[in-house]
Amino acid sequence: MTRPEQRQRPRQPGADLPADYPAEYEADVVLRDGATAHLRPITPADAELLVEFYGRVSEQSKYYRFFAPYPQLSDRDVQRFTQVDYQDRQALIVTVGDAMIGVGRYERTGRRSAEVAFLIEDAHQGRGLGQLLLEHLAQAAREHGITRFVAEVLPDNRKMITVFTEAGYKVAREFEDGVIMVEFDIAPTDTSFGVMQAREQRSEALSIARLLTPASVAVIGASRRPGTIGNALLRNIRDSGFPGRLYAVNAGWESDGPAEIDGVPAYATIRDVDDTVDLAVVAVPAEAVVDVVLDCAAKGVRGLVVVSSGFAEIGDEGRKRQRRLVGLARSYGMRVIGPNALGVINTVPGVTLNATLSPLMPSRGRVAFFCQSGALGVSILADMVGRGLGLSSFVSAGNRADVSGNDLMQYWYSDEATEVVLLYLESLGNPRKFSRVARRLARRKPVIALKSGRATQGVPLGHTVRRSQLPAATVDSLFRQSGLIGVDTAGELFDVAQLVAHQPLPKGRRVAIVSNSDALTLLALDTMAACGLDVAGEPYTLHADASAADFEQALTEVFADDRVHSVVVVFTPPVLSNGDEVARVVAAAAAGSDKPVVSTFLASRSVPEQLRVADENGGAARGSIPSFSSPQYAVGALAKATQYAEWRRRADSRIPDLPDIDTAGAEDFVQEFLQRHPSGADLDEADRQRLLSFYDISVLPAFPVQSADEAVARAADLGFEVILKATAEQWRMRPDLADIWRHIHDEEDMRGAWDEMTRTFGVASDPGRAQFVVQKMAPPGVPVVISALEDVAFGPVVTFGLSGVATDLLHDRSYRMPPLTTADAAEMVREVRAAPLLYGYRGSDPVDIAAIENLLHRVSRLTLELEEVVRLDLRSVLVAATGATVLDTAIRIAPNEKPRQDTPVRRLT
């Protein structure tokens, strides 16, 4: 592969792209080794690129591709391979810099089948290119009606056979005429999704490891002048004890030989460094960053931390500059933290790196932190140092143009040095992927998250995100669904971290209190009631001057009580007592117990020395007992840990099988509807019935009527026992008007209902539009609403609540992102505040909760599979003691102008 020795830009598809060029198939991707590359459809302009690529491929690889010696491509070959129709014939190429390193293509061989083939440059084989190309080709093929891939492979081409067999599809192989015939369906399966997500996690984790574990670092823009950013970065890296090679780079220095800054070798450009450089920390003016990226690419730098400002946070020109920075870096295999970043810290032995603007270097610990705000990052580091909370690694991503919290969670999932993850989020760039990755991580490690701007949906300058139209409660629901421990303040963030980093998770909600302060005990009890924790028996309220022996007796009883799941210890010292004896008693009683202990010990806000179990670095190891300045904070942290522990216990709930769903029929219906309504439209009654029937959702038919005689005739056809309902939106659920007349038994009832309803609501101003409908009476029950919305940021979101003006005004709704597990659906029903009405409130009959959950799963599946269903409302569902009846619906289908961000194939977004 050629390097950008003359500062050349990578070649991109030109402005004369084919009219049908599918730009949506372009993607930045992470390879198996953590480096990045660019994947895109081939164009006729790539002829020279293809010839150069083919010239670097070995004779053996060519033989494996064409089954015969094929030393070079003819002009006819080049034309055929670069000119495709992007439907029946598709070709995708992978580039790094200005070089093609791999190509994959399919060619339709039948109505639903296509032959697939790959060619990877030998120097880049083993980096996962074949797997990536297969994923993206399969996605493109599915969009054009192809459901099956076939391939011919020579028996000794084991690498290509592995690409197919390890993709997660069910592969059939047959040996014929010296060639292995491979055939497999390309419909996504749970197995193929699992394979893809496991590969995604490994590659993205490696891409972050390249940034956080460098053996050599260069500070570009380093300065001799104290008080400058370049000087602070260089000094902080050097003073942190970084054991690797450190270099200072500044274009103002002479290049005729290395200089030094306080013992650090200094160079005019990174190209002049006479050794490899893994990480470049960039602190030069924004307009110079692009040239720095090209220099780093030429040097073979693996990643960038861009501290420089002057990008998206300053407006349109800065956004363009930021896009150029990220696109260029990724095209040459580098990932970027920033721009406008505070930097990174890693305390792992062998790295010990503080590449930030903060001089504070926290002690080594088990807590990792991702922060988007640089200013807040300095404060956070100071708070961690003040609390003695050890750190494993820290990343402040600034504008988050490339590396995001999703990437860091992928890294921390497999990072043995990290046991607890903290997130301070100012925006969610890809909420669907965030939810998926966070849920996977939270099953293994506690993840504590603070999201700012929830009330205003505000996004800081520099963060390019899609603006959601959903209420702020959606973020809280997303956190709960994903198993995140959501908190409201930075103090609460560290309170919970102190607990889960040092103590086991609670096994239940019952809490025992041992205290020598009546006032503080009452505060603890009030907080427990507010947080939903239960008191295990009566609190052990000791007298103010209780001795260590008094505490020992009470704690012995508490830890021996099987009803107790967690323990709160409050110690306010009497005069002339420092609490050492009490501390020894508390520590001894808790040692070896699987019950978490929190304390308010001498009003300390850390892990007091007296309650600390020292680790090999002198820090606080597991088993240490955290102290909080007030029992309110201690109990609040305990409640958060308890909720998380409950989620962990049910985190393995499954996504239910729904075998009676006809996805293919529904997809065909949607495409046929969009052919009739290219710009999208609301579905009429018949089309709504038809679409929902594909997901086995039945709707009680409603028949429009425009006169009393017509209403009587329709009711007679139905055998009476009907309702008459006003259909205009402005009349629905008016608290002062009854828009439904129930229990119509005969013609007299109907004519009376018609007279009363028309007097109340009037008649249709447009004779062609029905004002009323007649509908069969449904069994009595509780009315609920189930909705689904395709949000531009979150993708599909399912909503549940009870019907009524009060619940609308109070926004008493639950939200989840599909797919829903059985636990997700159960929580949606139970977490709304009006849920007691479903369980026999004040003597009424309980309703069929399983029927509600079944509808939630079906709506979830529909909105997940049909991206063009932009809104679906089961506006009135009457849930009885047995079964649920859907009475009223509204559905809109529209073209998908902004595809979902968490696609079925791996890509950087």
Protein Blocks (a to p, Z undefined) as FASTA:
>chain_A
ZZfflopacddddfkbcfklcfklgccdddfkopacddddddfklmmmmmmmmmmpcfkl
mmmmnopacfbacfklmmmmmmcghlmpccddddehjbcfbdcddddfbfkbccdddddd
fklgonlmmmmmmmmmmmmmmmnopabdcddddfklmmlmmmmmmnopacddddeehiac
ddddfbdcfklmmmmmmmmmmmmmmmmmmmmmcfbdcdehiafbghiaklmmmmmmmmno
pabdcddddfkbcfkbccdeehiacdfbfklpccdcfbdcddbdfklmmmmmmmmmmnop
abdcdfbghilknojklmmmmmmmmmmmmmnopacedehifbdcdfbghklpafbfbfbd
cdddfbdcddfblklmmmmmmmmmmnopacfbdcdekjommbcfklmmmmmmmmmkbmbd
cdddfbdfblmlmmmmmmmmmmmpccddddehklnopacehiacdddfbdfklmmmmmmm
nopacdfbfklmmmmmmmmmmmccdfbjbdcdddfbfklmmmmmmmmmmnopacehjadd
ddfklcfklmmmmmmmmmmpmkbmbdcddddddehiahlmmmmmmmmmmgopabdcddde
hhiacddfklpccdfkopacehiacddfbfklmmmmmmmmmmmmmmmmmmmpccdddfkb
cfklmmmmmmmmmmmmmnopaddfklmmmmmmmnopacddddddfbfklmmmmmmmnopa
iadddfbfklgopakbcfbdehifbfmlmmmmmmmmmmmnopafblkbcfbdcddddddd
ddddddddddfklopadddddedjklmmnopacdddddddfklmmmmmmmpmklmmmnop
ghiacddfklmmmmmmmmmmmmmmmmmlmbccdfbccddfeocddfbdcddddddfbgcf
bdcbdcdZZ
